[in-house]
Amino acid sequence: MSLGVVDRVALGDLVARYALYTDRRRMDDLAGLFTEDATLVLPDPPKELAPARAFTGRAEIAASFASLDAVPLTFHALVGQVFDAGPGPDTAAGEVACVAHHLTERDGKPSDLVWHLRYTDAYRLDEGTWRISRRELAIDSIETRPVRRWRHG
């Protein structure tokens, strides 16, 4: 099976919505981008930058997003994405490059914790809608940048 234009556009929209829903803290919508039996594998920075902790099913995946409560503002900039047909019918695979900004206060000053990361994804067509069936997040590098000013909330 090869991916047609409609599928590629839908997959691009799926990963863009993941970034948007994360930044807007639309957690129910974010969890809905995953299949019911999906797995999300996250690193444990700064100790571990490779995928290390697995969360399975929408409820566990939604609970894993609670860590964002400690970060007042995020901005996920998608900088590249590639999609291929998956190993079976109605499946696809992808890799998404992202620069994730986490704005917080550090030593009483605004700061941007920047992750240069990659998502390695498996997707499945679920009742006519592409959803994430497995997502592994690996961080390539971490940096901290000073911030002059930022909009809260």
Secondary structure, 3 states (H helix, E strand, C coil): CCCCHHHHHHHHHHHHHHHHHHHHCCHHHHHCCEEEEEEEEEEECCCEEEEEEEEEHHHHHHHHHHHHHHCCEEEEEEEEEEEEECCCCCEEEEEEEEEEEEEEEECCEEEEEEEEEEEEEEEEEECCEEEEEEEEEEEEEEEEEECCCCCCC
